[in-house]
Amino acid sequence: MNLFHDIRLLVVHALDQMVAADQLPQGLSYANVTVEPPRDPLHGDMATNAAMVLAKPSGQSPRAIAEALAPLLRADPRIAGADVAGPGFLNLSLCTSVWQGLVGQVLENGAAYGRSDLGNKRSVNVEFVSANPTGPLHVGHTRGAVFGDALANLLDYAGFDVTREYYINDGGAQVDVLARSVYLRYLEAHGQEVAFEDGTYPGDYLVPVGQALKDKVGDAYLEQPEDIWLAEIRAFATQAMMQLIKDDLAALGVTMDSFFSEKSLYGTGKIEAAIESLRAKGLIYEGVLEPPKGKTPEDWEPRKQTLFKSTEHGDDVDRPVMKSDGSWTYFAPDIAYHYDKVMRGYDQLIDVFGADHGGYVKRMKAAVSALSDAQTGFDVKLTQLVKLYKDGAPFKMSKRAGTFVTLRDVIDQVGAEVARFVMLTRKNDAPLDFDFDKVLEQSRENPVFYVQYAHARVCSVLRRATAAGIAVDDATLLRANLSGMEHPSELSVARKIDEWPRLVEVAAKGNEPHRVAFYLYELSSDLHSLWNKGNEVEALRFLQEDNPAASQSKIALARAVAVVISAGLGILGVNPAEEMR
């Protein structure tokens, strides 16, 4: 059920009536006609822009259209008022009975309330985290992991067929550095003193890997040249690091559906096939790029290279895919990887990158557009930096990692669920200050606590009602008489509940899971306000002394709030609290 969708259908039907009556011309498009919450709640329950968007194509003033549309809408029994505002906005007020009936619909649908068929089972690949397999995940990866997983949950909730994918960057020189670093720990395990030079990974997380290597091969690699052990240790270390990363993700509540190895692209013809696909479209040529302005990127050479004509697909400059010496640029395997995703038949691709990849977005969008003939949707979401604070000061680096704060450090401090919620209280491309002390505060300023407290309050009411012998199962609450639900504080809660199905679709269309966190805070605020109002107005209390029927009608509204909070927290990857400790 989506009441905003239902009222939009009413608006469209009324517009069709106006067309039939020659009040509007034939052939108008209603694609941009919306029904949304008004900016100011005092203006009504909903607002439509129909008159504003149809004025120009119809050759009429928006106010004239709105004044003709208003009485047609008022004729519907759900509409209590339709008022023209400003140049032609139309504000709608719904009858109280609509909000009373909404509660029952929420309880009847339960966890399905708000679920959408927006996606229509279209397939979406969400690639996120994709950290180099050289160590534990750091706090930046944590934000990307939380965002990507919540986005995948949201899209699934909105009816898409979602694949969560991790791209293993195991084809570059950093994996050789990892192997050399593990070799040093292997020597340590044999009692040798070693020095970690610049460019190696000195973190203690490699100590057990070095020991495991010793347990496996004994002294076989001692005093041996690099060409003897490098490939073997590289494979061993990569596997160990990927297991470490998988364990880190599991601790955060993230499970991937697919892992794709960059290494699998080399020597298999996959890079060549992707480039040939572009060549067949006339998008690969030999040329010399103009020298770039400002800082020179590492893939620029003042000599002839093999170039991808990415400017034909929206990029600023063409991009090299093969260097003058015949080796691939770092862009080439990324093209091949996305070609593989296109060939797997996904309807949409979403990449979640760190903020440092901002300059990479246009070329990737150009590549996907070219590879798919602009048939595969593609979106890139950048996650900004996270600054950590504790006791009023920046949080120090991890002793375990040696150079950075790890995902496990964050979880150890506040727990996975708090970390997840807080990471989603800002839009993904906005910087985030994460204060370990504040996120554990029990106050309104802490959204994690505030939302969980709202759900726990409802659970407390249900327990108290049960102890008092009042039946509060959903089937009983569904039959409750809500005709007395008329107070503005109650109706405000119902209106906010009504926004949930629309919010899901808006968030899914924009790939913006943070909207769910914002909404849950607002819904919880309305629930807390109603609770506090009950301290002043006895008739608003959820438990009405010696009146089970009245209690059930009040509790039905609270239970509907809990249904929505639980669903929203599920998207964020957080379990709803039943009591606060």
N, C-alpha and C positions, 0 to 999 in steps of 0.2 A: 504494500500500500504506500502510495506517495501522494499526499493530499495536494501538494503543489502541482504535480502532474495532472491530477484530476481537475483542479481549478483552471489550469491552462487549457485543458480540453474544453471546458465550459466556455472560456474566452474565445477559442477558435470556433466553436459552434455558433456563438453569438456573432462573430465576424461573418461567418457564412450566411447567417440570417440577414445581415446588413447587405451583403452582396446580392442575395436573392431579392431584396427589396430595393435594389438599385441605389443604395446609400453608399456603396463602395464599388469600384470597378472590378470586373472579372480578372482572374489571373494573378492576383496578389500573392506574394510569397509570405508565409507566416514563420519562416525559419528563424527570424530574429525576435519573434514575440516571446517574451518571458513572463513568468509569474514568480516573484521573489519576495523574501521578507523585506518590508520597508526599512529604509535607513533609520527612521525614528519610529519605535514601537507605538508611539502616541498617534501615528497616522493610520493605524489599522493593523490587520493581521497579515495581509499580502498586498502587493502592488504589481500592476502590469504596465508595461511600456508599449502596449499594442498601438495606441493612438500615435505615439511619438515615432515609431518605426514605420508606420504605414502612411504617415502624412505626406511625405514627398512623393512616393510612387502613386498615391491616389489623387494628388493635386488638391488636397484639402488641408485645412488647419488641424493640428493635433487636438485642439480643444473641441472643435466641432465633432470629430470622430469620437472622442471620449464621452461627450454629452449624449451622443446617440447610442453608444455602447452601454453606458451605465444602466439604463432601465432594463435592458435585456438581461444583464447580469443579476439585477435585483429580483428578477422573476424567479430565480432559482431558490428553492427553500433553504439552501445552505448559506445564502448570502444575506447578511443583516444590513449591510450598507455598501454603497459604491459611490465614492465621492471623487469628483474631479479636482485635481490640485495643480496649481501653477499653469504651465503652458499646455498641459494635457496628460499628466500622469493620473492614473486611476487607482485610488486606494480602496481596498476591499476589507470589510469586516465580516467575519463569519459568525454564525449563530452559536450560542453557547452549547447547544445540543451537539454540534460538530465536535467540540473539544471533549465533551462528555463521552461521546461514542468512540473517540480515538483511543481512550484508555483500554476499552474492551478489545479493540483491534490489535493493540500491542500485546495484550495478554494472550489473545487467541493465536497470534503468529509466533510469539515467543522469540527464540533466537533468530528466526527468519525475518523478523521485522527489520526493515532497512536493507536487507539483501536485495541486490539488483540484478537484472539481466542485461545491464548496459553493455557488458562485454560480449554477450551472445556467443560465449565459448571461443572467441577469437584468441589465438595463441600469442603469448607474450613471453619473450626471454628477458629476464632482468639479471644483468651481470653486475655483481657488486663485490666489494672487498678487493679480490684479485691482487693481494699483496705479494711482493716477491717472496718466494719460499726460502728466506734467509734468516728468519728469526720469529719470535712471537709477535703477535699483533699489537700495535701501539694505539694510543688513545684516538688518533686520527682515523685509523681503521675501524675503531669501535663505532664512531659516528656513522661512517659509511655502511657498516654492517647493520646497525640498527635501522638506519634510513631505508636501505635496500630491502631488508626483511619486512619492515612495516609496509613499504610500498607493495611488495609482493602479496602480503596479506590483504591489503586494501583492494588490489586488483582482483584477487581471488573472490573476495566478498562482493565485488561488483560484477561478477559473472565472467571474468576472463579465465582462460586456461594458462596458468603461469608456470614457468620453469625458472628456478633460481640457479644461477650458474656462476662458477668461479673460474677465472682464466688464470692458469698457473704460468707465471712468467719464468719458465725454467729453460729458456733458450739462450739467455744472454751471458755476458761475462761475469755477472754477479754470482752465478751459480758456481763458477770456477773459484771465485773468492771464498765462497762458502766451503767448498771442498778443501781448500788450503787451510782455512780456519779450523775445520774439523780435524785435519791432519795434525795440526799443532796440539789440539786437545788429546788426540790419539797418542802423541808422543808424551804428553803429560801423564796420561794413564799408565805409561810405561816407566814413569819416574823421572823423565827428562825435564830439565828446565827449558822453557821456551819464551820467546819475546813476540808479542803481537805488534807487528809493524802497522803503520798507517795503511788503511785500505783493507785490513782484515776485520773480522767480527770478534771482539774480545768478550762478549757477554757470557755470563756463567751458564746460560741455557745450553751451550754447546758441550759443557763438561760431561753430562750423561751420554751425549751422542758419541763423544770420543771414547768413553768407556765401553759403550755398546759395540763400537767398531773393533776395539781391542778384543772383546769377548767373542766376536765373530771370526776375526782373521788372525788373532794372536799377534805374533811378531812379523808377519809376512811382509809388511810394508816398511819395516824399520830399515833405515839406511838405503832405501830404494829411491831412484829418481822419480820425478813427478809423472813422467809419461807412463810409468808402471801402474800407479794408483789413482791418478786424477779422475779418470772416467768412472771407475768403480766407486770411489768415495763420493763423487758428485751425485751419482744415483742413490747411494745409501743416505747421504745427508739430505737430499731433496725429499726423499720419502719420510725421513725423520721429522723434518720441518713441516711438511704438510700434515703429518699426524698431530704435531704440536698446534698448528693453526686450526685443524678440525676440532681439537679438544677446546681451544680457546673459544671458537664459535659456539660449540655445544654449551659451554658455560654461560654464554650470552643468550642461549635459546635459539640459535640459528642453525638450521640444517640445509645444506645445499642439495639440489636435485642432480646437479651435473658438475663435473670438474673437467676442464678442457686444457690440455697441455700445449703450450707454445712449441715445445720441442717436437711435438707430433707433426708440425707443419714443415719442418726441415727434412730434406732428403726423401720426401714422400710425393713430391710433385704438386702439393696443395698450394704453395705460394705461386708457382709457375702457372697453375690453372687459373688462379684469381687474376693475375696480371694479364694472362691471355684473354680472359673474359673482357677486361677493359680494353685491351688492344683491338679486339674484334669490333668494338664500338667506336673505334677511332679516338680513344682517349689516352693512348700511350705514344710518346714520341721521344726522340733524342733532341736535347737542346741544352742551352746554357741559361741558368736563371740570372736575373738581374741581382746585383749585390744588395742585400737587405739593408734597410735603414736601422740605425741603432745597433744593438747587440747582434752579433752574427750567430745564427743557430748552427748546431753541430752538423746538420745534414746539408749545409750549403757548400758547394765547391765552385771555384771559378773556372770550371771546365765542363765539357759535355757530359751529361748524365741522362739516364732513362727517367722520364718525367711522366707523372699522371696529370692530365689536363683537368684538375679539380675545379678550376675557375668556371668551367661549364656547368658545374653543379653547386655554385654559390660560394666557393672559397675565394680568398683574397688573392692568392698566388698559386701557381701550379706547384706540385710537390714531387720531390725525387723518390723513386722507389728502388733504383739501383744506382750504386756509385760508379764512378769511372773505372774502378778496378774490378767491376763485375760482382761485387758483394751487395747483398740486400741492405737497404736502409732499415732503420727500426720501424718505419711505417709499413713496409711491405708485409711482414707477418701479421700486423694488425688488420690490413686489408684482407689477407687470406682468412683470418679468423672470422671476420664479419661476413665474408663470402660464404664460409661454411655455415654460419647462422642463417644467412639468406637462403641457401640451398636446403637447409633443414625445414624450410617452409613456414617460418614464423610470420605472423601478420604484423607484429610490432617488436622492435628491439629497444631496450632501455639500458644505457650504460650509466653506472654511478661512479664518478671520478672524484678524486681529491681536488681541492682548489688549485693545486699546482698544475693541473692539466687543462686549465682554461683555454690556453692557446692551441690545444689539440682538437677542440670541439668541431670547428668548421671543416677541417680536413676529413674527420671521421664521418660527418654528416654528408659531405660530398661523396665519399667512398661508398657509403650505403646507398645513397641515391643512385649513383652510377651502376653499382653492382645489381641493384634490384629494379632498374628502370623506373625509379621513384615509386615502386609499388609497395615497398616495405616501410612502415612507419618507423621513425627513429627519433629518440629523445635522449639527451644527455643531461644528467643531474649532477651538479658539482656540490660537494659538501665542504663547507668552510672549516677553518681551524677551530679547535677546542682549547681554551685556556683553563687550566686546573688551578684551584686555590684550596688551601686548607689552613685554618687558624690565621686567616687574613693575609697569607703569603702564598706565592706561587708554589705549587706542589712539586717536590723534587723528583728527579729522574729515578727510574727503577734500578736498584742494585743488581737485580737479576739480568736486566737487559744491558746495563752499563751506560747506555746513551739516551734512553727515552723512557717515558711512562708507558707501561704495558696495559693491555686490556684487562689482564688479571689484577693489576694494581687497582683499577677502577672498581672492578667487581668486589675485590676484597674489602674496599672501603665502604661501599654503599649497597652492594647486591646488584644482581643483574636487572631486576625489574625496575628499580629506581633509576639505574643508569639508562635503561631503554626509554622510560618515560621522559626523563629530563632532556635526553638528546633530541626528543621530538617536540620540545616546547619552543623551538625556534625553527623558522624556515631553513631548509637545508643549505641555502647559499648565504645565510647570515652567520657571522661569528657567534660563538657560544662560550660564555663564561660559566664554568662548572665549579661551583663551590661545594666541597664535600660537607661542610657544616650546614649550609642553608638547605641543601636538598634533603636533609634528614630532619629539618625543623617541623614541628607540628603546628603549622600556622596557615592562614589563608594565602600567604605569599609563596607557599610551597605547593605548586599544583599537584604534585604526586600525592602528598598527604590529603589535600583538599578533595580530590576526586575519590581516592580510596575511602576517605572518611564518609563521604556521601553514600557510597555503597554499603559500608559497614553500618551506618545509621539505619538504613532500610532493613538490613539483616537483623539488627537489634530489635526493631519494631516487630518484625515477623516472629522472633523468638519470644518476645514479651506477650504478644497476642496469643501465641500457641500455649504459653504457660497459663494464660488467663482463660483457656478453653475456647478461644475464638478460632474458627477454621479460616486459614489464610492461604490454602493451596490455590494455585492459579485457576483451577476449574471453578472453585467457589467464588474467588474474586471476580471472575469473568461474569458471574451472575449478579454482582453487586449493583445496587441502584445508585447511579451517579447523578441523578437529577438535581441533587443539592450542591453539586460542585459548581459554584458560581462566583466564589471570591476571586478577586483579581490575582492574588498570589497563587492560587490553584491553577487558574487559567494560564498564567504566565508559564508555569511548569509544563502544562499540556502543550502550549504553543512551541516551546523549546523541543519537546519530544517529537513534535510533528516535523521539525526541521531535519531530523536525523536521515531519513531516506534521501532527501535532496542533497544533504551535506555529503553523503557517501558518493553520490554521482559527481558532484562538483569536484571533490577531492580526487576521485579516480580519473576524471577527464584531465586534470592538471598535473597528475602524478605528484600529489601533495599530501602525504599522510599527516603532516603537522596540523592540518585543518581538523583532524579527528581529535587531537590533544586539546586544541583550542576550544572545540565544541564541548568536549567533556567537562572542561573547567566551567564553561558558562552554564551548562545543565546542572552541574553540581552546585554552583552558586545559587541558582533558582531553587533547588531543593533545600539548601541550607537556609535560605531566606524564608521559605515556607515554614520550615521547622521552627525558626526563631519567632516568626509571626504567631505560631501556636502558643508561645509563652505569653503572648499578650491577648490573643483571641482564643478562648477555649474551644470554640467550634471548629478550629482549624487543626487541632491536635489529631495525630493519627490514631491514637487510642482514645475512644470516647467511652468514659466510665459507664458500665452497666448498659451498654448499647452496642451489641455485637454487629448489628446491621450497619449502623453509622460508622463503626470502626472499619468494617470491611470496605465500605465505599471510599474512606480516606486512604486506607492502606493500598487499595487497588492502584491509585495514582502513584504512590511511592514505589510499589512493586514494578510498575511500568518504567519508572526512572531506572531502577536497578537492572532491568532487562537491557535497556539501551547502554547504560554504563558498562555492563559486562561485555556486550558486543563490541563497543568501542575499544575497551581495554584489550580485548582479544586481538583486534587489528594491530594494536601497538605491541603485542606480545607480552602483555602483563596480566597476571591473574587478579581478579577482583578480590578485595579483602572482605572477609565476613565479620571481622572484629579488629579493632585497633588496640595494639598493646603498647 
